[in-house]
Structure formats: C-alpha cells, structure tokens
Amino acid sequence: MLRMHLEGLKRILGIRGGLGSVRDSNPMVANSVFSSVQSLLACFEILNTSIRAFAVALYEVPYPNLDPILPPFQPSDHGLISPSEDHLVSHFQEFGPQQESLQALEFQSLGVDQNVALVVNSVQHVSQLVPTHSYPTAFTSLVILTRMCNLLSYLLSIQPILNDSLRYYATLVSESMRLSTLLHVFTPWRGLAPDGSITINHLLHQLISCLKLILSTPGWSPNMVMLWMFCTGAVAADNMPERSWFVGHLVEMIEVMEVGNWQEMKGLVSRVIWHERLNTRTYTKLWGEIEQQRRGIDGL
C-alpha cells in the first residue's frame, strides 16, 4: 500500500513537471510533499487530490528520486544577505552542482563525493542566513525552509554505490557524510510535529554500519570530516545505547588529532556544518562526556 501511494505521488508530480516545478509555483506544497514522505504517519493534500502517504516503511521502501538535480540558489534574489566574511565560521558560497568552492574541494580531498560535498557546503551557507539575534520574518522563514527541503530531498535522492571496489573507502566516506548531513538537520527537531524519530533512528543505524566498515579499512586515519561525522552521530544518539560507541571512538580520535579542549574541537567541527543556536548545547554536553571518559582512562 505504501509503494502504491508513493508511486501515485510520483506520477502526480511527474504530470506537474517534478517536485522542482511544484516548488516554483507553490513552495509550501512542495515542502509538505517532502515532509510527508519523510514523516511517520504524515498525511497531506496536494494538487486538489486527496492522497495519504504513510511513510512508516523507510526501512523497506527507498526514498523516491524526487529531486535528481540541485538548482542554483542566490540569497540576494530573495532579499537575503549573508554575514560579512569576518563572521563566517567556514569558507563557502552558494552554487549549483556544477560549481565548486574551496571547502567542497577540501572535502573531496578527504574522500567525500562532489555531489555530497556541495550539499554540505550549501547547508552550512543556508544556516548562516538565519538571523542570530532576532526571529526571521515569515517570508525569510519560507525561503530558508524551502531551500533546506530542496537540499535534503536532493541528498536523499542520491543513490549510494557501495559495491565499487575501486573506490570502496571513498564511497563509504561519502555515504557516511550523506547520512551525517541528514542527521545533523533532522536531529534538532526530533519530537516536534511531524515527528521524525523513526527516520532519525534509521539514518543513525545506517551511519553506524558505514562507520564500522571505515574503521575496519586498513590505513584509515582520523581527520576533520571523520571527527564531525562521529560527533553528529553521537548527538543524534543522545540518551540511546549507541551513544557510548560514538564517545569511545571520539576519545581515541581526539587523542590522535591532539585536540586538547572544547575550543579546539569546536574550531574543527564548525568548519563542516555548524549553527550556534542549535548545536552549542548538544555539542558541549558531548564534549563533557568525552572529557570524562578520557580522564577515566588516564586514571587507570
């Protein structure tokens, strides 16, 4: 029944030219489609046709390829201005998938696929458009929400190829980065309607599986991207048994990378994706657990 509803939804979207075309004419309808496919027991009405999609079965049915192309986005077209260069925590710009930035190139040198690296860059940039000291207007909120849904839908539409023996390690890193980016955006909204807890838990266990394969690969070494992915997984696993697995590996990684305090840790993870309001509390709590376990090891 779920497959039937999703196939029907894809046909309706196809008649309208795809999710991107719907987004151009009515962003909120497109956002509702994306949220409905992702949410547990989410229901919606679209194009004056009543369709109820129950996305309980992310474990069984893959996300439909609704956004195969990431369109370019310029904040200035919507009256939005990015912070001055002095206040950026990373070097990025907004772009379509054909363009590259220095940070995207840096990710690629660490094994992250270009398409995934571009989305990571773009999510970081969109997060900088959110006002820090005031609430955004309804129009600004709609622009940011629509772009974020577009990015996540595109990221979910990327089909990982995990059987490429020639690029096995790089493929694992790219897939882990894709899953981590999804978790980074979804996790702060866990428990809020529509609740995506099942989606988050599913993504978390997929991430753990990929990271275990990376750890078993001869010659792997910790770096900025690996540190951020393990931190993102640990934050998503807060109050869950899986948390200790992430913390244990993070203790080992910061020793190898010679990360001595929270400011050094923040300086590394904030270069990937970071939002001060959403991330500071959860990441500082994580750092406290890392420090506690590290002191316990040193005291043995």
Secondary structure as GFF3:
##gff-version 3
##sequence-region A 1 300
A	DSSP	alpha_helix	2	15	.	.	.	ID=ss1
A	DSSP	alpha_helix	19	25	.	.	.	ID=ss2
A	DSSP	alpha_helix	27	38	.	.	.	ID=ss3
A	DSSP	beta_strand	44	46	.	.	.	ID=ss4
A	DSSP	beta_strand	49	51	.	.	.	ID=ss5
A	DSSP	three_ten_helix	75	78	.	.	.	ID=ss6
A	DSSP	three_ten_helix	85	87	.	.	.	ID=ss7
A	DSSP	alpha_helix	102	109	.	.	.	ID=ss8
A	DSSP	alpha_helix	114	128	.	.	.	ID=ss9
A	DSSP	alpha_helix	138	157	.	.	.	ID=ss10
A	DSSP	three_ten_helix	165	167	.	.	.	ID=ss11
A	DSSP	alpha_helix	168	186	.	.	.	ID=ss12
A	DSSP	three_ten_helix	187	189	.	.	.	ID=ss13
A	DSSP	alpha_helix	197	215	.	.	.	ID=ss14
A	DSSP	alpha_helix	224	236	.	.	.	ID=ss15
A	DSSP	alpha_helix	243	257	.	.	.	ID=ss16
A	DSSP	alpha_helix	262	269	.	.	.	ID=ss17
A	DSSP	alpha_helix	276	298	.	.	.	ID=ss18
###
